[in-house]
Amino acid sequence: MGGNSPCASCKLLRRRCAKDCIFAPYFPSDDPHKFAIVHKVFGASNVSKMLQELPVHQRADAVSSLVYEANARVRDPVYGCVGAISYLQNQVSQLQMQLAVAQAEILCIQMQQEPAMPTPQTDVPDEKSFLLQHNLPQYLNYTSSTTSSNVISDSFKRETLFGHDMVS
Amino acid sequence: DYLTMNSSRCAACKYLRKRCPSECIFSPYFPPNNPQRFACVHRIYGASNIGRMLQQLPVYLRAQAADCLYYEAQCRIENPVYGCVGMISTLHQQIFSAQEQLAKVHAEIALINNAYTQQGSSQFQQFDGLLSDLNNFPMESMDTSNQVPWCL
């Protein structure tokens, strides 16, 4: 990528943007807010360290997730992403319950019917598939009333999960 | 004046090798018996960012904020590419799949109820085919470990 204009990071940090600047591929100069928010939460040197420890092909995704986390933290300075995780885990639990109720209902209907009727096979969900490998520890299991609605409602926009700032 | 005994410094001040004043912003949330907790958040956010973020919050919210920062830092160390955002992505997909499955079961219930309220056996045969079609719907694999939302 040619061009002499400094990337957003070097502009903010007021330094020379070298040809091999680690930030330049991910923080173009036309989006200063993206680096500003990551710098505010994590700090430029921490971001640089994190990127250096990753193979190049994973850095774009890492930047996107850092931007998402930083945005979440700015919008919800207490809970950040954890608020969204807590809320979503509750959603999964509720759906699991609803599924169990619905399947019990099918069983009830079947038991009420004549034995000659077809018995539909329902897919029994693998319950383990609904549980995360890393559930939030109990002390972090906040109710939705304690978390910022901004982070939660934005997290449901799947196509914008990583924000409009994402470099695709 | 007073000696700063090692045992009275919080984990942050111990790590940073400085005195731990009585009004230290870190000490209520980074006790000396858990050095790993501070090391973890310092590695991801840096001490000054942690201090600033805590400082900007009312006191009664700082403990929760510190816990959340620690959790997110742990996730980032464990998963350097996606951090805790990977978990959010997985949860979205699990919710989507569960909603699909729930809709399918509700449709089955509706069909069964419909089939059994109809009079006459010919009606049942008609719904037999529909029920078996439903059961043949392919279900997405629940293995979402390698999927990311922005690639879908």
Chai-1 contact restraints between the chains, C-beta under 6 A:
chainA,res_idxA,chainB,res_idxB,connection_type,confidence,min_distance_angstrom,max_distance_angstrom,comment,restraint_id
A,F42,B,Y45,contact,1.0,0.0,6.0,A-B,restraint_1
A,G43,B,G46,contact,1.0,0.0,6.0,A-B,restraint_2
A,G43,B,N49,contact,1.0,0.0,6.0,A-B,restraint_3
A,N46,B,G46,contact,1.0,0.0,6.0,A-B,restraint_4
A,L54,B,P80,contact,1.0,0.0,6.0,A-B,restraint_5
A,Q58,B,V81,contact,1.0,0.0,6.0,A-B,restraint_6
A,D61,B,V81,contact,1.0,0.0,6.0,A-B,restraint_7
A,A62,B,V81,contact,1.0,0.0,6.0,A-B,restraint_8
A,S65,B,Y82,contact,1.0,0.0,6.0,A-B,restraint_9
A,S65,B,G83,contact,1.0,0.0,6.0,A-B,restraint_10
A,S65,B,V85,contact,1.0,0.0,6.0,A-B,restraint_11
A,Y68,B,V85,contact,1.0,0.0,6.0,A-B,restraint_12
A,V78,B,L61,contact,1.0,0.0,6.0,A-B,restraint_13
A,V78,B,Q64,contact,1.0,0.0,6.0,A-B,restraint_14
A,V78,B,A65,contact,1.0,0.0,6.0,A-B,restraint_15
A,Y79,B,C68,contact,1.0,0.0,6.0,A-B,restraint_16
A,G80,B,C68,contact,1.0,0.0,6.0,A-B,restraint_17
A,C81,B,E72,contact,1.0,0.0,6.0,A-B,restraint_18
A,C81,B,C84,contact,1.0,0.0,6.0,A-B,restraint_19
A,V82,B,C68,contact,1.0,0.0,6.0,A-B,restraint_20
A,V82,B,Y71,contact,1.0,0.0,6.0,A-B,restraint_21
A,A84,B,I88,contact,1.0,0.0,6.0,A-B,restraint_22
A,I85,B,M87,contact,1.0,0.0,6.0,A-B,restraint_23
A,L88,B,L91,contact,1.0,0.0,6.0,A-B,restraint_24
A,Q91,B,I95,contact,1.0,0.0,6.0,A-B,restraint_25
A,V92,B,Q94,contact,1.0,0.0,6.0,A-B,restraint_26
A,V92,B,I95,contact,1.0,0.0,6.0,A-B,restraint_27
A,L95,B,A98,contact,1.0,0.0,6.0,A-B,restraint_28
A,Q98,B,L102,contact,1.0,0.0,6.0,A-B,restraint_29
A,L99,B,L102,contact,1.0,0.0,6.0,A-B,restraint_30
A,A102,B,V105,contact,1.0,0.0,6.0,A-B,restraint_31
A,E105,B,I109,contact,1.0,0.0,6.0,A-B,restraint_32
A,I106,B,I109,contact,1.0,0.0,6.0,A-B,restraint_33
A,I109,B,I112,contact,1.0,0.0,6.0,A-B,restraint_34
A,Q113,B,Y116,contact,1.0,0.0,6.0,A-B,restraint_35
A,P118,B,D128,contact,1.0,0.0,6.0,A-B,restraint_36
A,P120,B,E108,contact,1.0,0.0,6.0,A-B,restraint_37
A,P120,B,L131,contact,1.0,0.0,6.0,A-B,restraint_38
A,Q121,B,N135,contact,1.0,0.0,6.0,A-B,restraint_39
A,P125,B,Q101,contact,1.0,0.0,6.0,A-B,restraint_40
A,S129,B,M142,contact,1.0,0.0,6.0,A-B,restraint_41
A,F130,B,Q94,contact,1.0,0.0,6.0,A-B,restraint_42
A,L140,B,Y71,contact,1.0,0.0,6.0,A-B,restraint_43
A,S155,B,I88,contact,1.0,0.0,6.0,A-B,restraint_44
A,R158,B,H92,contact,1.0,0.0,6.0,A-B,restraint_45
A,R158,B,P149,contact,1.0,0.0,6.0,A-B,restraint_46
A,L161,B,P149,contact,1.0,0.0,6.0,A-B,restraint_47
A,F162,B,W150,contact,1.0,0.0,6.0,A-B,restraint_48
